[in-house]
Amino acid sequence: MKMPVIRDKARELGIKTARLRKTELIHRIQLSEGNFSCFASAVAGDCDQWQCLWRDDCFVAAKKAPG
C-alpha cells in the first residue's frame, strides 16, 4: 500500500503522520484499531492474521527488515 493511502487512513483514526516511517505508522494504526502491532514481523513467512489489511506488504517488509 502506498504511503499517501496509509497516511489518509492514519489521519482518519486521529494519528499524526509527520516524520513517521511506513512501519511505525502501520504499527500505530494497528494499535489504534485494537490489533497487534506486528507489521513486518513475519520474518519466517508465518502469520495467522488472514484478514489483515497489511498482510501482503508485511511479508515484503519483513524480508527487508534488518535481522
C-alpha positions in Angstrom: 0.0 0.0 0.0 1.3 3.4 -0.9 2.2 6.0 1.8 -0.5 8.6 0.9 -3.2 5.9 1.4 -1.6 4.9 4.7 -1.4 8.5 5.9 -5.0 9.1 5.0 -6.1 6.0 7.0 -4.0 7.2 9.9 -5.5 10.6 9.8 -9.0 9.1 9.8 -8.0 7.5 13.1 -6.6 10.7 14.6 -3.0 9.6 14.2 -0.4 12.3 13.4 1.7 11.2 10.4 4.6 13.6 10.3 8.1 12.1 10.3 6.8 8.5 10.7 8.2 5.7 8.6 5.8 3.3 7.0 6.4 0.5 9.6 5.9 2.8 12.6 2.8 4.4 11.0 1.2 1.0 10.3 2.1 -0.2 13.9 0.2 2.9 15.3 -2.8 2.2 13.0 -2.8 -1.5 14.1 -2.8 -0.5 17.8 -5.4 2.2 17.3 -7.7 -0.4 15.7 -7.2 -2.8 18.7 -4.9 -5.2 16.8 -1.3 -6.4 17.4 1.4 -4.1 16.1 3.0 -6.9 14.2 3.6 -5.3 10.8 6.9 -6.5 9.2 7.5 -9.1 11.9 6.6 -12.2 9.8 10.3 -12.9 9.1 9.7 -16.6 8.8 6.8 -16.1 6.5 4.3 -17.3 9.1 1.2 -15.3 10.0 -2.2 -16.4 11.2 -3.8 -13.0 10.6 -5.5 -13.9 7.3 -7.8 -10.9 7.1 -5.1 -8.3 7.9 -5.1 -5.3 5.6 -1.3 -5.2 5.7 -0.6 -8.9 5.1 1.0 -8.7 1.6 3.1 -5.6 2.5 4.0 -7.2 5.8 5.8 -10.1 4.2 7.7 -7.9 1.8 8.7 -5.5 4.6 9.7 -8.5 6.9 12.1 -9.7 4.2 13.7 -6.2 4.1 13.9 -5.8 7.8 17.4 -5.9 9.3 17.8 -9.2 11.1 
